Amino acid sequence: MRIHGACHCGRIAFDLDWPDDAPVVPRACGCTFCRKHGAAWTAHPAASLEVVDGAGVSHYRFGTETARFHVCPRCGAVPVCTSDIDGRLYAVVNVNTFEGFPGTLPAPAPVDFDGEDEGARLARRARGWIGTVVMRQG
């Protein structure tokens, strides 16, 4: 299934190829950044993602600085988060930025990664995040 998503103004957009037999399961991260932005992330290791980052897109990092949030400077939405692990780019997408999603998504399941050390965090992302990611400048 192909899912298109974008920030509110369209400066950051993505096309997500999701495995047809896999449910889309949103997760509500408990960190202050995700809570304040109302993000609900999803990923599947068999999915692939193409992201178009428009001019002037901000990239925000905090904490361990191992994740890069792609923030639109115009509308403030955060549709994508990426992490470079051993030279490979991984990503999660914010289901609240999906456009024309066919069907209903379940309520986001709360998750909390406080106390997770950096090595465990990167290993979890490498196992569960989208591992085929192409970034384009728009």
Helices and strands as residue ranges (DSSP letters): E 2-6, E 12-17, E 27-29, H 32-37, E 41-42, E 48-53, E 58-60, E 68-71, E 80-85, E 88-94, G 95-97, E 98-99, E 109-111, H 118-128, E 132-137
